[in-house]
Amino acid sequence: MFSVQIDTATSWRGGQNQVLLTTIGLRQLGHHVVLVAHPDGELRRRAAEGGEVLALAPKGEVDFSAGWRLSRVLRRLKPDIVHAHDPHAVAMASLALSLGAPDPAPSLVAARRVDFHIKGNSFSRWKYRQVDRFLCASETIRRMLIEDGIDADRTLTVHEGIDVDRVARTPMVDVHAEYWLPHDAPVVGNVAALVPHKGQRHLIDAAALVVRDVPDARFVILGEGELRQELEHQVRTLGLERHVFLPGFRADVLGLIKSFDLFVMSSVTEGLGTSLLDAMAASRPIVATSAGGIPEVVVHEETGLLVEPRDHHAMASSIVRLLRDPEGRSRMGAAGFQRAYTRFSVDRMVRETAAAYEALVAARRGQH
């Protein structure tokens, strides 16, 4: 099986990690895989040593020049599958195939990792009509696509996966030493881009309530993004400078997660939440919102506690409850690890992706 994987992002977030894991995993299964990535992207840098990587990305959603260049690449390579991992990648791939597909034409697969409705403009509707199969990171996303008019038989849920063994091998980084926190202070951690749908402002509001009951609690929010100044202002306004920290992006985030007493995801919308999977693989108990696909990951009262999105009072109550219950945290952490290991492994994700490819190729051959 020969596939071309396309991702157009410059940043490194959960989606790019999934692309890299998919690429590596398919190659380990014996697939021929070429990765097309942004010339200046972190994905291209991290994937450069693992196999064939082509530098190409559109300047916007509609870039005929990039589509034409990709079309030439596809006619030369003649892959079985083109797997586009973000909306701009879908656009570029759709343009490329319409400008001159190889013979036989490859199947176009689109990864869908966000629980947003498809945009209603004519170009978006056109590009998504070119997709043969949507691989959805959660059943919630799949149902949303069907609501948006996508035929159910063009959708398939493939939950995202993580390398649980890699998490286990990652050495712990002492969060107390890194940020000069009091030695015995319980640490509540969050890992996400600082963007509106990740809901960190609700977590900071919750922190203001938590420290009334657990005065030595500390909150470490790892990530970078457009809301940094706004969130820092919120921390100052609430007088939480000694309790809430926003250290930015960390490449060693897995090691820091292992040092958290509790992992919190405050998202308002969320496709699935791979940082939740990382936390579960690190045996961390969870407090999370019930947004999007999160309830498909976190089992309430078993691997963590779920609260309604934007409800900082409920979030604070759940955080306090678990901070005061070390045995409960240990039990939920162990259950979370087991769930990550059995239900959300990267091996399972790659096998299901490969099976989806094989079904598409077999269907195409049956049509000829």
C-alpha positions as CSV (number, residue, x, y, z in Angstrom):
1,M,0.0,0.0,0.0
2,F,1.3,3.4,-1.0
3,S,0.0,6.6,0.7
4,V,0.8,10.3,0.6
5,Q,0.2,12.0,4.0
6,I,-0.4,15.7,3.9
7,D,-0.3,18.2,6.8
8,T,0.1,22.0,6.2
9,A,0.6,23.3,9.8
10,T,3.7,25.1,11.0
11,S,3.0,24.5,14.7
12,W,3.4,21.3,16.7
13,R,0.1,20.2,18.3
14,G,-1.8,17.0,18.8
15,G,-2.8,16.7,15.2
16,Q,0.8,16.9,13.9
17,N,1.8,14.3,16.4
18,Q,-0.9,12.0,15.1
19,V,0.3,12.5,11.5
20,L,3.9,11.5,12.6
21,L,2.6,8.5,14.5
22,T,0.5,7.4,11.5
23,T,3.4,7.8,9.1
24,I,5.8,5.9,11.3
25,G,3.3,3.2,12.1
26,L,2.3,2.6,8.5
27,R,5.9,2.3,7.5
28,Q,6.4,-0.3,10.3
29,L,3.5,-2.3,8.7
30,G,5.5,-2.3,5.4
31,H,3.5,0.5,3.7
32,H,5.3,3.0,1.4
33,V,4.6,6.4,2.8
34,V,5.6,9.9,1.6
35,L,4.9,12.8,3.9
36,V,4.1,16.2,2.5
37,A,4.6,18.9,5.1
38,H,5.0,22.7,5.5
39,P,8.5,23.8,4.6
40,D,8.9,25.7,7.9
41,G,6.8,23.3,10.0
42,E,7.9,21.4,13.1
43,L,6.4,18.2,11.6
44,R,8.8,18.4,8.7
45,R,11.7,18.9,11.0
46,R,10.8,16.0,13.3
47,A,10.0,13.6,10.4
48,A,13.0,14.4,8.3
49,E,15.1,11.5,9.6
50,G,12.3,8.9,9.3
51,G,11.7,8.7,5.6
52,E,10.8,10.6,2.5
53,V,9.4,14.1,3.2
54,L,8.4,16.7,0.6
55,A,8.2,20.4,1.6
56,L,5.0,21.9,0.2
57,A,2.1,23.9,1.7
58,P,-0.6,26.3,0.3
59,K,-0.5,30.0,1.2
60,G,-4.2,29.9,1.9
61,E,-7.3,27.7,1.5
62,V,-7.4,28.2,-2.3
63,D,-3.9,28.1,-3.7
64,F,-3.9,26.9,-7.3
65,S,-0.1,27.0,-7.6
66,A,0.3,24.7,-4.6
67,G,-2.4,22.5,-6.0
68,W,-0.7,22.3,-9.4
69,R,2.7,21.4,-7.8
70,L,1.0,18.7,-5.7
71,S,-0.7,17.4,-8.8
72,R,2.6,16.9,-10.5
73,V,3.9,15.1,-7.4
74,L,0.9,12.7,-7.4
75,R,1.1,12.0,-11.1
76,R,4.8,11.0,-10.6
77,L,4.3,9.0,-7.4
78,K,0.9,7.3,-8.3
79,P,-0.1,6.5,-4.7
80,D,-3.1,4.4,-3.7
81,I,-4.2,6.9,-1.0
82,V,-3.9,10.6,-0.4
83,H,-4.6,11.3,3.3
84,A,-5.1,15.0,4.1
85,H,-4.8,15.8,7.7
86,D,-6.2,19.3,8.0
87,P,-8.7,21.5,6.0
88,H,-6.0,23.3,3.9
89,A,-4.5,19.9,3.1
90,V,-8.0,18.7,1.9
91,A,-8.2,21.8,-0.2
92,M,-4.8,21.4,-1.8
93,A,-5.3,17.7,-2.4
94,S,-8.8,18.3,-3.9
95,L,-7.3,20.9,-6.3
96,A,-4.4,18.7,-7.2
97,L,-6.6,15.7,-8.1
98,S,-9.0,18.0,-10.1
99,L,-6.0,19.5,-12.0
100,G,-4.8,16.1,-13.2
101,A,-5.0,12.9,-11.2
102,P,-2.7,9.9,-11.9
103,D,-4.3,6.9,-13.5
104,P,-5.6,5.1,-11.6
105,A,-6.7,7.9,-9.4
106,P,-5.9,7.6,-5.7
107,S,-8.6,7.6,-3.0
108,L,-8.8,10.8,-1.0
109,V,-9.0,10.4,2.8
110,A,-9.6,13.3,5.1
111,A,-8.8,13.3,8.8
112,R,-11.3,15.1,10.9
113,R,-10.1,16.0,14.4
114,V,-12.2,18.9,15.4
115,D,-15.8,19.0,16.5
116,F,-16.6,22.1,14.4
117,H,-19.3,22.1,11.7
118,I,-18.1,22.2,8.1
119,K,-18.1,25.8,6.7
120,G,-21.0,26.6,4.4
121,N,-19.1,28.4,1.6
122,S,-19.1,26.9,-1.9
123,F,-15.5,26.0,-2.0
124,S,-15.6,24.1,1.3
125,R,-18.6,22.2,0.1
126,W,-16.8,21.4,-3.2
127,K,-13.6,20.2,-1.6
128,Y,-15.4,17.9,0.9
129,R,-17.4,16.4,-1.9
130,Q,-14.1,15.1,-3.3
131,V,-13.4,13.1,-0.2
132,D,-13.9,9.3,-0.4
133,R,-13.6,8.7,3.3
134,F,-13.5,10.8,6.4
135,L,-11.6,9.3,9.3
136,C,-13.0,10.9,12.4
137,A,-11.1,11.1,15.7
138,S,-14.3,10.5,17.7
139,E,-17.8,9.3,17.2
140,T,-19.0,12.8,18.1
141,I,-17.2,14.2,15.1
142,R,-18.6,11.5,12.8
143,R,-22.1,12.3,13.9
144,M,-21.5,16.0,13.3
145,L,-20.4,15.3,9.7
146,I,-23.5,13.3,9.1
147,E,-25.6,16.3,10.5
148,D,-23.7,18.5,8.0
149,G,-24.9,16.3,5.1
150,I,-22.0,13.9,4.6
151,D,-23.2,10.4,3.8
152,A,-22.7,8.1,6.7
153,D,-21.0,5.5,4.5
154,R,-18.3,8.0,3.7
155,T,-17.4,8.4,7.5
156,L,-15.5,6.1,9.8
157,T,-14.5,6.6,13.4
158,V,-10.8,5.9,14.1
159,H,-10.0,7.1,17.6
160,E,-6.6,8.7,17.9
161,G,-3.8,6.8,19.5
162,I,-0.7,7.3,21.5
163,D,2.5,5.4,22.1
164,V,1.8,4.2,25.6
165,D,5.2,2.5,25.9
166,R,7.0,5.8,24.9
167,V,5.1,7.6,27.6
168,A,6.2,4.9,30.1
169,R,9.8,5.3,29.0
170,T,9.8,9.1,29.3
171,P,11.6,10.3,32.5
172,M,9.6,12.4,34.9
173,V,10.5,16.1,35.0
174,D,10.0,17.5,38.5
175,V,7.5,20.4,38.0
176,H,8.2,21.7,41.5
177,A,11.9,22.1,40.7
178,E,11.3,23.5,37.2
179,Y,9.1,26.3,38.4
180,W,10.2,26.8,42.0
181,L,7.0,25.6,43.5
182,P,6.6,24.7,47.2
183,H,7.8,21.2,47.6
184,D,4.5,19.8,49.0
185,A,2.2,21.9,46.9
186,P,-0.3,19.8,44.8
187,V,0.0,20.6,41.1
188,V,-2.9,20.8,38.7
189,G,-1.8,20.7,35.1
190,N,-3.2,21.6,31.8
191,V,-1.6,21.2,28.3
192,A,-3.2,22.9,25.4
193,A,-2.8,25.8,23.0
194,L,-3.8,29.1,24.4
195,V,-6.8,29.5,22.1
196,P,-10.5,30.2,22.9
197,H,-11.9,26.7,22.5
198,K,-9.5,25.2,25.0
199,G,-11.2,27.2,27.7
200,Q,-8.3,28.0,30.0
201,R,-10.1,31.2,31.2
202,H,-12.6,28.9,32.9
203,L,-9.8,26.9,34.5
204,I,-8.3,30.1,35.9
205,D,-11.7,31.1,37.2
206,A,-11.9,27.6,38.8
207,A,-8.4,28.1,40.3
208,A,-9.6,31.2,42.1
209,L,-12.2,29.1,43.9
210,V,-9.9,26.1,44.5
211,V,-7.2,28.0,46.4
212,R,-9.8,29.1,48.9
213,D,-10.2,25.5,50.0
214,V,-6.7,24.2,49.1
215,P,-4.4,27.3,49.6
216,D,-1.2,25.6,48.6
217,A,-2.5,24.3,45.2
218,R,-0.6,25.4,42.1
219,F,-1.8,25.4,38.5
220,V,0.6,25.0,35.6
221,I,-0.9,25.7,32.1
222,L,1.5,24.5,29.4
223,G,1.1,25.8,25.9
224,E,1.3,28.9,23.7
225,G,-1.2,30.9,21.7
226,E,-3.1,34.0,20.9
227,L,-4.7,34.3,24.4
228,R,-1.5,34.6,26.4
229,Q,-1.7,38.2,27.3
230,E,-5.5,38.0,28.1
231,L,-4.9,35.0,30.4
232,E,-2.0,36.6,32.1
233,H,-4.1,39.7,32.7
234,Q,-6.9,37.4,34.2
235,V,-4.3,35.8,36.5
236,R,-3.2,39.3,37.7
237,T,-6.8,40.6,38.1
238,L,-7.7,37.6,40.3
239,G,-4.5,37.9,42.3
240,L,-3.4,34.4,41.4
241,E,0.3,35.2,40.5
242,R,1.5,32.8,43.2
243,H,-0.9,30.1,42.1
244,V,-1.3,30.0,38.3
245,F,1.7,29.8,35.9
246,L,1.8,29.9,32.1
247,P,5.3,28.8,31.2
248,G,4.7,28.4,27.5
249,F,5.4,25.5,25.1
250,R,7.6,22.7,26.4
251,A,9.1,19.9,24.3
252,D,9.4,17.7,27.4
253,V,5.7,18.0,28.2
254,L,5.3,14.3,28.8
255,G,7.8,14.3,31.6
256,L,6.1,17.3,33.2
257,I,2.6,15.6,33.0
258,K,4.1,12.7,35.0
259,S,4.8,15.2,37.8
260,F,1.2,16.6,38.0
261,D,-1.1,15.5,40.8
262,L,-4.1,16.1,38.6
263,F,-4.6,16.8,34.9
264,V,-7.4,19.1,33.8
265,M,-8.9,19.7,30.4
266,S,-11.1,22.8,30.3
267,S,-12.1,22.7,26.6
268,V,-15.3,24.3,25.4
269,T,-15.1,22.2,22.2
270,E,-12.8,19.2,21.7
271,G,-12.5,16.6,19.0
272,L,-11.0,14.0,21.3
273,G,-8.1,15.4,23.3
274,T,-4.8,13.6,22.8
275,S,-3.3,15.4,25.8
276,L,-5.9,13.5,27.8
277,L,-4.5,10.2,26.4
278,D,-1.0,11.3,27.3
279,A,-2.1,12.1,30.9
280,M,-3.9,8.7,31.2
281,A,-0.9,6.9,29.8
282,A,1.1,8.6,32.6
283,S,-1.5,7.3,35.1
284,R,-2.8,10.8,35.9
285,P,-6.4,11.2,37.2
286,I,-8.5,13.6,35.1
287,V,-10.9,16.4,35.5
288,A,-12.4,17.4,32.1
289,T,-15.4,19.0,30.5
290,S,-17.9,16.8,28.7
291,A,-17.2,18.7,25.4
292,G,-17.1,16.9,22.1
293,G,-15.4,13.5,22.1
294,I,-13.9,13.8,25.7
295,P,-16.6,11.4,27.2
296,E,-15.4,8.8,24.7
297,V,-12.0,9.0,26.5
298,V,-12.7,9.8,30.1
299,V,-15.1,7.5,32.0
300,H,-16.8,9.5,34.7
301,E,-16.0,8.3,38.2
302,E,-13.7,5.7,36.8
303,T,-10.8,7.4,35.1
304,G,-11.7,10.9,36.1
305,L,-14.5,13.4,36.7
306,L,-16.5,15.1,34.0
307,V,-18.1,18.6,34.3
308,E,-20.2,20.7,31.9
309,P,-18.1,23.1,29.7
310,R,-17.8,26.7,31.0
311,D,-18.9,25.7,34.5
312,H,-15.9,26.8,36.6
313,H,-17.8,26.2,39.9
314,A,-18.3,22.5,39.0
315,M,-14.7,22.3,37.8
316,A,-13.4,23.8,41.0
317,S,-15.5,21.4,43.1
318,S,-14.2,18.4,41.2
319,I,-10.6,19.5,41.5
320,V,-10.9,20.1,45.2
321,R,-12.5,16.7,45.7
322,L,-9.7,14.9,44.0
323,L,-6.9,16.9,45.6
324,R,-8.3,15.9,48.9
325,D,-8.6,12.2,47.9
326,P,-5.1,10.7,47.1
327,E,-6.5,7.2,47.1
328,G,-9.1,8.2,44.6
329,R,-6.5,9.9,42.4
330,S,-4.4,6.7,42.5
331,R,-7.3,4.5,41.6
332,M,-8.4,6.7,38.7
333,G,-4.9,7.1,37.4
334,A,-4.4,3.3,37.3
335,A,-7.8,2.9,35.6
336,G,-6.9,5.6,33.1
337,F,-3.6,3.9,32.2
338,Q,-5.4,0.6,31.6
339,R,-7.9,2.3,29.4
340,A,-5.2,4.1,27.4
341,Y,-3.3,0.9,26.9
342,T,-6.2,-1.2,25.8
343,R,-8.4,1.3,23.9
344,F,-6.2,4.1,22.6
345,S,-2.8,2.6,21.5
346,V,-1.1,3.9,18.4
347,D,-0.9,0.3,17.1
348,R,-4.7,0.0,17.1
349,M,-5.1,3.4,15.4
350,V,-2.6,2.5,12.7
351,R,-4.2,-0.9,12.1
352,E,-7.6,0.7,11.7
353,T,-6.3,3.3,9.4
354,A,-4.6,0.7,7.2
355,A,-7.8,-1.3,7.1
356,A,-9.7,1.8,5.9
357,Y,-7.2,2.2,3.1
358,E,-7.5,-1.4,2.1
359,A,-11.3,-1.2,2.0
360,L,-11.1,1.9,-0.3
361,V,-8.6,0.3,-2.7
362,A,-10.6,-2.9,-2.8
363,A,-13.8,-0.9,-3.6
364,R,-12.0,1.0,-6.4
365,R,-10.7,-2.2,-7.9
366,G,-14.2,-3.6,-7.8
367,Q,-15.4,-0.7,-9.9
368,H,-13.1,-1.4,-12.7
